Amino acid sequence: MFIPAGLEQHEPGGPLSPRLQPVIILESSVTHAPLVAMPGLGTVPFHFAHSLIPTDRLSLAGHHKPLGRTRSEPLPPNPKAIQQQLAYQQHHAQFLERLKQQTHLGKLMTKSSEKSRLRQIPSSEDMEAKEGLPEGVSERGDQPRGRVELTRPGVSTKEPERSPKLMQPQEELVLQQQAYLWEHHQRLQHSLLKRQPPADSLMVPVTHGGHRPLSRAQSSPATATIALPAQDAPTKTLSLPVQEPPIKPHFTTGLVYDSVMLKHQCSCGDNSNHPEHAGRIQSIWSRLQERGLRSQCECLRGRKATLEELQSVHTERHVFLYGTNPLNRLKLDNGKLAGILSQRMFVMLPCGGVGVDSDTIWNELHSSNAARWAAGSVTDLAFKVATRELKNGFAVVRPPGHHADPSTAMGFCFFNSVAIAAKQLQQKGKLSKILIVDWDVHHGNGTQQVFYKDPDILYISLHRHDDGNFFPGSGAADEVGSGAGEGFNINVAWTGGLDPPMGDPEYLAAFRTVVMPIAHEFSPDVVLVSAGFDAADGHPPPLGGYKVSAKCFGYLTRQLMSLAGGAIVLALEGGHDLTAICDASEACVSALLGNELDPLPEESMRQKPNPNAVRSLEAVIRVQSKYWGAVQRFASKVSCSFLEAQHHDPEEVETVTALASLSVAVMVEKRPQDEPMEEEEPMNQ
């Protein structure tokens, strides 16, 4: 943020890393106006407190650790201050002795700005204000060191810890200063109470840009107050409303989002050149707030994936290339990194930025953190749902991940978040069967490659294929897995281009005849969805060109909720038209919450799948019927509309309804009299 203009850009064709190395030095600098803490008033910029502290003393602040609540030197003594000092010395004698035995405040004060974030998920309304703050300054406008925390009613008070090394030479100065500040505060508070301003107007400076309610920073003490002299009359402690997260999450839908993922941006600064930009998740997060859905969910910040978690799917080389930045590389094995980083290849983009390919931009400072945060957030949410801490979940994350294979970043993707979550559920969660459904308009080549030989991960993808002529070109119907994983890779590969484009009738038919029958036969323990919304109506042909409605995505989500006891997690993948992805995300979250869904248009229910879709589905059923007996009964009904299927085969309607509530075992008991027994054998394996 404070990089000089000459250092922020690299020379075309020149090495990237050496030009950015000065960031390591410059990142920790603080160039904003110093702040001074006043008891009960928060922090005050020095230019507001010139009468309290001489400016010639400010240079001393950088040469020693902070002294309790302020970094300023004492005022020249006056009779009144000395009298107050004596009273304080007597009152605090025992208290200061106890402080000498406590742990060093320095360790608390020097925590990074990342760990001092407030314990509340940022909404997109504050992002603009938050991103403009200097490093090391919290959203309240105070410094992470030497600030005063306001106590909450009913919570025991405690002085912040101070380093014993600083106490002996400085404690008298602190007492003098506290006495003066307290006297000043009493006069100011008395005058303010007469005017009865709102409580939060006492914070200086005040920002009206949509900041969150004040809550305790993770790196600060729980509470801190200024002790009153014994002779003073009882005074009410000044407090601000603090909204703390509940100790235990409610059993509801979980939403995960964090502003760190917004920082993955091209250095050109022009989002119009890059369809995968920060506005995607900002818009979705705002929409969920506007519709009142966020308040019904358990909101989580997520976390950054560890290097070990990333390596459960990706190679060590890939993890070091895209999972580290100049700052955290200092903590790793430089010898090993040197060889890997020397092999890095970047391309100059037409916009002037840098990318790993012509589509996938790279920001040396922020891309690795954003990609790791996306992967860690999906993994964290998946564990909370799998352990039934949460009912289900939706991860509003970027960059996407399903194109990233073990050793290649491509298609806007660096780490395969859904694949990493599935691997962790396998290895640490000890789940035996996991279903991954990928309805992004592009085939998830990375996810398919990771689990191609794994019989415990069933991968089902619905995507535009066009006989391999649509990105990424993989995902043909006959790609079924290999070895032990044969039959556990299912590709609904749409062909025929956009003549006509696929829409609701085609996706409803695919779920009715292929996806849901096979999914119930597999009977997973948890369902992960690569929820790309670029098949939604509103995307131009190069990015999709299909016409699936937002309501249809909600309906597909509701069907998947009948699996695994409702343990389902959706993770955002692609989707670049902001209105379309907001509408679709809203519909999916509403479905996850169990809200009543808007009915699909009758036209979608009556319309038959187009001929290209019918041929595509018949090809999938022909290939997969030898692995999954459940799809055989639907082969003759592929060309029917949803309503026609119900009208012509009431028994099928009963079966489709049963799929939403009954397990495979129950269905097997009900159907033997109507079907040959040999068709049921695969279901009992």
C-alpha positions, 0 to 999 in steps of 0.5 A: 500500500505504501510502495513508491510508484517506481517499485510497484511495476516491473520492467517488461521481460525483466525478473519479477521477484527482485523488483518486488523484494523491497515490499518486505521492507516497506510493508511494515512502515507506518506513515499515518498520523500518530494516535494518542489514547484517551481514557474512555474516548478511544484514540485521538490523532496527535493533531487533535491533542497538540495541547496534551503532548509536545510535538518534539517528543514524538520522535521518541515513540519509535525507540522503545516499546509502548508504555501502556495506553500511550506513546507520548511523554508527560506534560510539564508538572503543575501543582494540580497534576502532582497532587493527583499523582500522589493520590494515584500512587497510593491507589495503584501501589498494589496494582503496579506490583501485580503488573510487574509479574504479568506477561510482556505487553510487547508480545501482544502489541506487535502482533500482525495486522492480520491477527488483529482483525475484528471478530466480525465478518466484513460486509461489502459495504465496508470494504471500500473504507477498509481497503483504504486503511494503512497497514497496521491500523484497525478499522476503528482508526486506532493503532494496534499498540497502546490503545484503550479498550472500553469495557462491557457491562457485567465483565470484570475489568483488567488493566492491559499488561505492560512489560516489566522492563519498562515499568520501573523507569517509566511508571511515574511518567505514566501516572502523571500522564494518566492523572492529567488525562483523567482530569481532562476526560472528566471535564470533557465527559461532564460537558458531553453528558449535558448534551447527551450525544450518542455513545459512539459519537465519543469516538474520535475520529468518527467515520460515517462510511459504514464501519462495523460495530466496535468489537474486541480485536483478537490481539488485544486484552479482553477489557481495560478500564481506568481505575478511579481514585478511591475518593471519587464518587462512583462513576458509570463506566463508559461502554459501547455496544459490542456484538460478539459472535455466539460461542457455538454456531447455530445449526443453520446454513453457514456462509463463509467470506472474507475481504482478503480474497478481494485483493487478488487483482491485476496490477492494471487496475481495470476490471473490465479487462478481467471477468474474474474480479473482486466485484463478483464476491462483493456483489454476492455478499451485498445481495445476501445482505439486502435480501435478509439471508445473511442474518438467517445464516451463520457467517464465518471468516474462513481461514488460510489453507496450510501448505500441508493441506494444499499438498494433499492435492497439489505438488510441492513445487506448485504449492511453493510457486502459488502458495507463497509471497515475498513476505512468507517466503522468508520463513521457508527453506530458501535453498529449496525455494531458490530452485523452484522460483527460478523456474517460474514463468509469467506472461505480460498481459495486454493490459500491462499486468502479469499472468500465469497465462493469458487469462489468469492474472497474478498479483505477487503480493496478494494472489497467493493469500487469496487462493489459500484463503479460498481453499481453507475456507471451503475446507473449514466450512465442509468440516463444519457441515460434515460434523453437523456443526452446521446444517449446510453451507455456501462459500462465497470465495475466489479465485475459483479452483476446479480447473487447477490440477496437481501441477498447473494453474489455469482458467483463473484457478490456482488451488482446487478448493473443492478437491482439497476439501474432499481430500481433507474430509477423506484423510482427517474426517474419515468419510468413506464416500463423497459426492462432487457435483460440478455444474459450472459451464466449463468442465472441472478438468482439475477435479476429474484428474485428482479423483480419476482413480478414486472409487470413494469420490464420485464426480459428476459434471454437467458442462458445455463440451461441443465435442472438445471444442469448448474450454478446457476441452476435456470431459467427454462422456466416455471419460469414466475413470480408471482402475478402481475408480472406473465408473465413478467419473460421470460427464454430462457433456452437452454438445451442439453448441448454442443451436439452441442453448441449453436451459432449464428443461435440459438441466432438469432432465439431466438431474431427473435421468442421470444425476439424482438416480446415480447420486442416490445409488452412490449414497454419499456421506457429504455432497460438495458442489462446484457451484459455477454460475456461468451457465446462467442466462446473461453470459455471452457465448465465450463465457457460456452462452446457456440460459439456465435460470436462477430459480432452476439453480435453487431447484437443483440445490433443493434436490441435492439436499435430499442426499447425505442427510442434507450435508451439502456445501456449495462453493462458488466457482465461475460466473461473471455476469454480476446480476446473474450470479447474484440471482443464482446465489440468492436462490441457492442460499434460500434453498439451503435455508429451507425457504419456500422457492419461487416456482419455476415457469410453467414453460420450463416444466412443459418444454421438452429438452432440445434434440442436442441435449437428448443425444447428449443424455442418451450417450451418458446413459449408454456409457454409465448404465453398465456401472449404475443400474439406476439410470437404466429405467430412465433411458426411455424418458430422456426426451420427455418434459418434466410434466410429461414424465409425471403424466405418462409414468405416475410411478416415476413421479412417485420415485422422483418424489421418493428421491427427496426423502428416502434412502436407496435401501428403502427404494430397493425394498419397494421396487423388486415387484416392478423391475427385474431383479438383475437391474437392482444388483448394482444398487446392493453392492 
